[in-house]
């Protein structure tokens, strides 16, 4: 599992612990780096994916570092992914911050 977080937090610690309990190996990208904006998340993920581009058997789970917990074990997560028969799956909240009234565009 990959995530991006530039600083340590209780939320990141909870994600780490939930990953550990679920048997999910987690790598944090950008830890300790200066955060310039959401583009950093995309850039760091793109750089990391370059290392794995030739490994067609690898499954990569990417999650937000501050508001996500893993609530199933790795076996079940992978089983559900393979059962979907998709190469890429995206999950999102029903109400994202951009959809809320008064948020900047």
Backbone as ProteinMPNN parsed JSONL, in Angstrom:
{"seq_chain_A": "XXXXXXXXXXXXXXXXXXXXXXXXXXXXXXXXXXXXXXXXXXXXXXXXXXXXXXXXXXXXXXXXXXXXXXXXXXXXXXXXXXXXXXXXXXXXXXXXXXXXXXXXX", "coords_chain_A": {"N_chain_A": [[0.837, -1.167, 0.0], [0.477, 2.205, -0.783], [0.832, 5.515, 0.395], [0.506, 9.066, 0.823], [1.98, 11.411, 2.87], [3.077, 14.252, 4.458], [3.789, 14.842, 7.028], [4.074, 13.446, 10.342], [1.299, 12.134, 12.139], [-1.521, 11.58, 14.35], [-3.589, 10.411, 12.922], [-2.218, 9.274, 10.741], [-0.665, 7.425, 12.127], [-2.721, 5.746, 13.038], [-3.639, 4.734, 10.609], [-1.337, 3.336, 9.817], [-1.256, 1.396, 11.852], [-3.686, 0.052, 11.41], [-3.167, -0.997, 8.903], [-1.015, -2.695, 9.497], [-2.292, -4.546, 11.243], [-3.992, -5.688, 9.413], [-2.346, -7.02, 7.737], [-1.216, -5.658, 5.669], [1.334, -4.25, 3.807], [2.839, -1.127, 4.127], [3.878, 1.882, 2.58], [5.024, 5.114, 3.088], [4.953, 7.997, 1.261], [6.752, 11.021, 0.746], [7.142, 11.839, 3.371], [8.189, 14.151, 5.756], [8.85, 15.995, 3.85], [8.568, 19.24, 2.261], [5.338, 20.52, 1.798], [3.655, 21.458, -1.019], [1.211, 21.417, -2.208], [-1.773, 19.706, -3.494], [-0.896, 18.632, -5.877], [1.56, 17.562, -5.318], [0.989, 15.066, -4.235], [0.121, 13.598, -6.435], [2.428, 13.724, -8.039], [4.385, 12.429, -6.41], [3.248, 9.865, -6.226], [3.268, 9.132, -8.945], [6.05, 9.059, -9.445], [6.791, 6.907, -7.74], [5.326, 4.795, -8.851], [6.694, 4.392, -11.199], [8.824, 2.754, -10.491], [7.642, 0.297, -10.378], [6.555, -0.359, -12.785], [7.126, -2.438, -14.6], [6.386, -4.752, -13.377], [3.978, -6.792, -13.726], [2.445, -8.361, -12.093], [2.073, -7.163, -9.706], [0.033, -5.711, -7.198], [-1.174, -2.63, -6.314], [-2.257, -0.681, -3.712], [-3.543, 2.431, -3.17], [-3.941, 4.955, -0.848], [-5.397, 7.666, 1.003], [-3.432, 9.389, 3.397], [-4.339, 10.402, 5.802], [-7.061, 10.113, 6.472], [-8.058, 7.495, 6.362], [-8.694, 4.076, 7.105], [-7.686, 0.675, 7.199], [-9.872, -1.941, 6.961], [-10.114, -4.68, 6.634], [-8.663, -7.928, 6.062], [-5.61, -8.62, 4.249], [-5.839, -10.814, 2.534], [-8.617, -11.025, 1.974], [-9.014, -8.487, 0.833], [-7.433, -8.632, -1.501], [-8.695, -10.815, -2.746], [-11.23, -9.765, -3.32], [-10.48, -7.731, -5.062], [-9.322, -9.191, -7.247], [-11.544, -10.682, -7.991], [-13.116, -8.711, -9.1], [-12.116, -8.358, -11.621], [-11.025, -6.171, -12.846], [-8.367, -3.973, -13.868], [-7.73, -1.618, -12.683], [-9.071, 0.011, -9.901], [-11.084, 2.499, -8.457], [-11.952, 4.18, -5.512], [-14.172, 6.286, -3.791], [-15.385, 8.892, -1.645], [-18.83, 9.576, -1.078], [-19.557, 12.239, -0.705], [-17.348, 14.485, -1.508], [-14.827, 16.945, -0.628], [-14.811, 18.933, -2.603], [-17.355, 19.011, -3.511], [-18.841, 20.268, -1.644], [-20.773, 23.002, -0.417], [-19.5, 26.263, -0.598], [-16.788, 25.665, -0.696], [-13.553, 26.296, -2.115], [-13.043, 26.545, -5.653]], "CA_chain_A": [[0.0, 0.0, 0.0], [1.164, 3.485, -0.825], [0.111, 6.694, 0.843], [1.312, 10.285, 0.862], [1.805, 12.217, 4.076], [4.329, 14.978, 4.65], [4.17, 14.901, 8.441], [3.491, 12.433, 11.219], [0.073, 12.548, 12.828], [-2.258, 10.484, 14.974], [-4.338, 9.738, 11.854], [-1.265, 8.437, 9.994], [-0.344, 6.301, 13.012], [-3.865, 4.831, 13.03], [-3.6, 4.042, 9.32], [-0.227, 2.375, 9.908], [-1.658, 0.296, 12.746], [-4.733, -0.738, 10.745], [-2.493, -1.752, 7.836], [-0.261, -3.76, 10.158], [-3.245, -5.549, 11.733], [-4.618, -6.318, 8.25], [-1.323, -7.705, 6.955], [-0.916, -4.816, 4.514], [2.608, -3.532, 3.871], [2.56, 0.267, 3.8], [4.989, 2.793, 2.347], [4.597, 6.511, 3.119], [5.725, 8.849, 0.353], [6.763, 12.443, 1.055], [7.253, 12.124, 4.801], [9.236, 15.108, 6.087], [9.077, 16.927, 2.744], [7.735, 20.444, 2.226], [4.091, 20.296, 1.065], [3.31, 22.607, -1.842], [-0.18, 21.311, -2.619], [-2.237, 18.369, -3.869], [-0.094, 18.133, -6.998], [2.656, 16.766, -4.75], [0.502, 13.706, -4.06], [0.129, 12.982, -7.765], [3.822, 13.618, -8.471], [5.052, 11.39, -5.623], [2.697, 8.577, -6.646], [3.785, 8.861, -10.292], [7.458, 8.656, -9.299], [6.851, 5.576, -7.13], [4.801, 3.81, -9.799], [7.74, 4.127, -12.194], [9.634, 1.635, -9.999], [6.868, -0.942, -10.443], [5.855, -0.416, -14.072], [7.375, -3.685, -15.321], [5.906, -5.876, -12.572], [2.559, -6.909, -14.055], [1.729, -9.135, -11.081], [1.973, -6.364, -8.478], [-1.192, -4.972, -6.902], [-0.85, -1.473, -5.483], [-3.377, 0.016, -3.092], [-3.173, 3.803, -2.824], [-4.957, 5.518, 0.046], [-5.072, 8.912, 1.678], [-2.678, 9.1, 4.611], [-4.85, 11.028, 7.014], [-8.455, 9.836, 6.836], [-8.399, 6.152, 5.906], [-8.278, 2.921, 7.895], [-7.876, -0.609, 6.526], [-10.769, -2.675, 7.861], [-10.224, -6.078, 6.232], [-7.318, -8.49, 5.933], [-5.047, -8.546, 2.905], [-6.378, -11.914, 1.723], [-9.943, -10.623, 1.506], [-8.875, -7.328, -0.045], [-6.955, -9.114, -2.808], [-9.735, -11.665, -3.333], [-12.255, -8.871, -3.883], [-9.89, -7.06, -6.225], [-9.216, -10.139, -8.365], [-12.906, -11.036, -8.401], [-13.667, -7.612, -9.902], [-11.56, -8.548, -12.967], [-10.532, -4.896, -13.358], [-6.951, -3.718, -13.608], [-7.664, -0.437, -11.821], [-10.307, 0.348, -9.2], [-11.06, 3.74, -7.691], [-13.004, 4.329, -4.517], [-14.266, 7.678, -3.346], [-16.486, 9.217, -0.755], [-20.002, 10.106, -1.756], [-19.461, 13.707, -0.622], [-15.971, 14.953, -1.398], [-14.775, 18.342, -0.211], [-15.076, 19.834, -3.732], [-18.785, 19.063, -3.738], [-19.513, 20.954, -0.544], [-21.047, 24.417, -0.62], [-18.567, 27.199, 0.013], [-15.396, 25.28, -0.875], [-12.951, 26.924, -3.292], [-13.025, 25.73, -6.878]], "C_chain_A": [[0.879, 1.226, 0.0], [0.245, 4.562, -0.28], [1.058, 7.875, 0.793], [0.96, 11.045, 2.127], [3.125, 12.938, 4.321], [4.746, 15.093, 6.11], [3.452, 13.815, 9.23], [2.252, 13.007, 11.893], [-0.566, 11.334, 13.477], [-3.006, 9.7, 13.901], [-3.424, 8.82, 11.042], [-0.863, 7.227, 10.835], [-1.473, 5.275, 13.042], [-3.927, 4.058, 11.713], [-2.512, 2.978, 9.329], [-0.622, 1.146, 10.727], [-2.731, -0.574, 12.085], [-4.134, -1.56, 9.604], [-1.745, -2.939, 8.432], [-1.192, -4.886, 10.617], [-3.906, -6.319, 10.591], [-3.632, -7.091, 7.393], [-0.937, -6.957, 5.695], [0.405, -4.101, 4.749], [2.38, -2.115, 3.371], [3.848, 1.058, 3.622], [4.434, 4.212, 2.289], [5.533, 7.312, 2.222], [5.655, 10.291, 0.843], [6.924, 12.807, 2.517], [8.442, 13.041, 5.066], [9.523, 16.119, 4.986], [8.138, 18.124, 2.852], [6.532, 20.198, 1.324], [3.73, 21.565, 0.309], [1.852, 22.568, -2.302], [-0.513, 19.902, -3.074], [-1.486, 17.784, -5.057], [1.077, 17.29, -6.521], [2.249, 15.307, -4.617], [0.569, 12.946, -5.385], [1.565, 12.74, -8.222], [4.546, 12.5, -7.719], [4.552, 9.997, -6.008], [3.241, 8.188, -8.014], [5.235, 8.384, -10.235], [7.57, 7.231, -8.754], [6.372, 4.503, -8.094], [5.808, 3.473, -10.898], [8.599, 2.929, -11.787], [8.946, 0.285, -10.211], [6.258, -1.197, -11.817], [6.042, -1.727, -14.828], [6.89, -4.927, -14.572], [4.392, -5.996, -12.752], [1.765, -7.714, -13.028], [1.485, -8.331, -9.8], [0.622, -5.663, -8.389], [-0.818, -3.848, -5.951], [-2.14, -0.822, -5.016], [-2.868, 1.397, -2.717], [-4.294, 4.402, -1.999], [-4.462, 6.827, 0.635], [-4.405, 8.591, 3.016], [-3.304, 9.576, 5.895], [-6.292, 10.7, 7.359], [-8.948, 8.482, 6.339], [-7.917, 5.139, 6.943], [-8.521, 1.679, 7.057], [-8.732, -1.46, 7.46], [-11.044, -4.105, 7.395], [-8.805, -6.622, 6.104], [-6.899, -8.533, 4.465], [-5.595, -9.643, 1.992], [-7.74, -11.539, 1.148], [-9.888, -9.438, 0.554], [-8.454, -7.783, -1.442], [-7.998, -9.977, -3.508], [-10.814, -10.809, -4.0], [-11.722, -8.147, -5.111], [-9.844, -8.001, -7.426], [-10.592, -10.546, -8.885], [-13.526, -9.952, -9.289], [-13.253, -7.712, -11.373], [-11.156, -7.231, -13.634], [-9.047, -4.784, -13.073], [-6.769, -2.542, -12.661], [-9.037, -0.223, -11.204], [-10.102, 1.648, -8.438], [-12.219, 3.717, -6.703], [-13.005, 5.78, -4.07], [-15.438, 7.836, -2.399], [-17.644, 9.76, -1.577], [-19.951, 11.632, -1.798], [-18.012, 14.11, -0.437], [-15.96, 16.424, -1.072], [-15.093, 19.293, -1.356], [-16.558, 19.968, -3.997], [-19.549, 19.808, -2.656], [-19.683, 22.442, -0.844], [-19.996, 25.255, 0.105], [-17.104, 26.819, -0.115], [-14.837, 25.948, -2.125], [-12.936, 25.977, -4.483], [-11.623, 25.631, -7.437]], "O_chain_A": [[1.895, 1.282, 0.692], [-0.97, 4.519, -0.475], [2.275, 7.702, 0.729], [-0.212, 11.289, 2.417], [4.177, 12.301, 4.384], [5.899, 15.401, 6.41], [2.385, 13.336, 8.847], [2.172, 14.203, 12.175], [-0.195, 10.197, 13.187], [-3.06, 8.471, 13.952], [-3.818, 7.707, 10.695], [-0.734, 6.122, 10.308], [-1.217, 4.071, 13.067], [-4.232, 2.866, 11.704], [-2.741, 1.848, 8.898], [-0.353, 0.009, 10.338], [-2.687, -1.8, 12.19], [-4.552, -2.694, 9.37], [-1.836, -4.057, 7.925], [-0.896, -6.06, 10.393], [-4.332, -7.46, 10.771], [-4.027, -7.747, 6.428], [-0.395, -7.544, 4.759], [0.582, -3.427, 5.764], [1.791, -1.919, 2.308], [4.787, 0.926, 4.407], [3.496, 4.489, 1.542], [6.751, 7.301, 2.406], [4.605, 10.735, 1.307], [6.848, 13.985, 2.866], [9.565, 12.749, 4.654], [10.353, 17.009, 5.168], [7.064, 18.042, 3.449], [6.69, 19.719, 0.201], [3.524, 22.619, 0.911], [1.318, 23.587, -2.74], [0.337, 19.012, -3.05], [-1.445, 16.565, -5.224], [1.539, 16.403, -7.238], [3.058, 14.41, -4.855], [1.016, 11.8, -5.439], [1.881, 11.667, -8.737], [5.252, 11.704, -8.337], [5.341, 9.057, -6.105], [3.632, 7.039, -8.222], [5.601, 7.416, -10.903], [8.364, 6.438, -9.259], [6.949, 3.417, -8.151], [5.769, 2.378, -11.46], [9.052, 2.172, -12.646], [9.607, -0.753, -10.222], [5.516, -2.164, -11.988], [5.182, -2.09, -15.63], [6.981, -6.038, -15.094], [3.622, -5.377, -12.018], [0.536, -7.746, -13.089], [0.763, -8.784, -8.911], [0.132, -5.097, -9.366], [-0.214, -4.086, -4.905], [-3.0, -0.459, -5.819], [-1.863, 1.518, -2.017], [-5.458, 4.365, -2.397], [-3.259, 7.061, 0.749], [-4.78, 7.628, 3.685], [-2.854, 9.2, 6.977], [-6.716, 10.995, 8.477], [-10.105, 8.337, 5.944], [-6.875, 5.32, 7.572], [-9.474, 1.64, 6.278], [-8.366, -1.678, 8.615], [-12.083, -4.678, 7.723], [-7.849, -5.849, 6.044], [-7.735, -8.488, 3.564], [-5.791, -9.412, 0.799], [-7.981, -11.722, -0.045], [-10.635, -9.389, -0.423], [-9.044, -7.372, -2.441], [-8.168, -9.884, -4.724], [-11.25, -11.103, -5.113], [-12.444, -7.971, -6.092], [-10.287, -7.632, -8.513], [-10.774, -10.733, -10.088], [-14.368, -10.251, -10.135], [-13.949, -7.215, -12.258], [-10.969, -7.182, -14.85], [-8.529, -5.418, -12.154], [-5.783, -2.47, -11.927], [-10.05, -0.269, -11.901], [-9.048, 1.86, -7.84], [-13.324, 3.284, -7.03], [-11.955, 6.417, -3.984], [-16.355, 7.015, -2.367], [-17.444, 10.336, -2.646], [-20.27, 12.239, -2.82], [-17.499, 14.078, 0.682], [-16.981, 17.096, -1.221], [-15.608, 20.383, -1.103], [-16.989, 20.928, -4.636], [-20.767, 19.962, -2.744], [-18.814, 23.058, -1.461], [-19.652, 24.992, 1.257], [-16.243, 27.583, 0.319], [-15.567, 26.147, -3.096], [-12.831, 24.76, -4.328], [-11.412, 24.986, -8.464]]}, "name": "protein", "num_of_chains": 1, "seq": "XXXXXXXXXXXXXXXXXXXXXXXXXXXXXXXXXXXXXXXXXXXXXXXXXXXXXXXXXXXXXXXXXXXXXXXXXXXXXXXXXXXXXXXXXXXXXXXXXXXXXXXXX"}
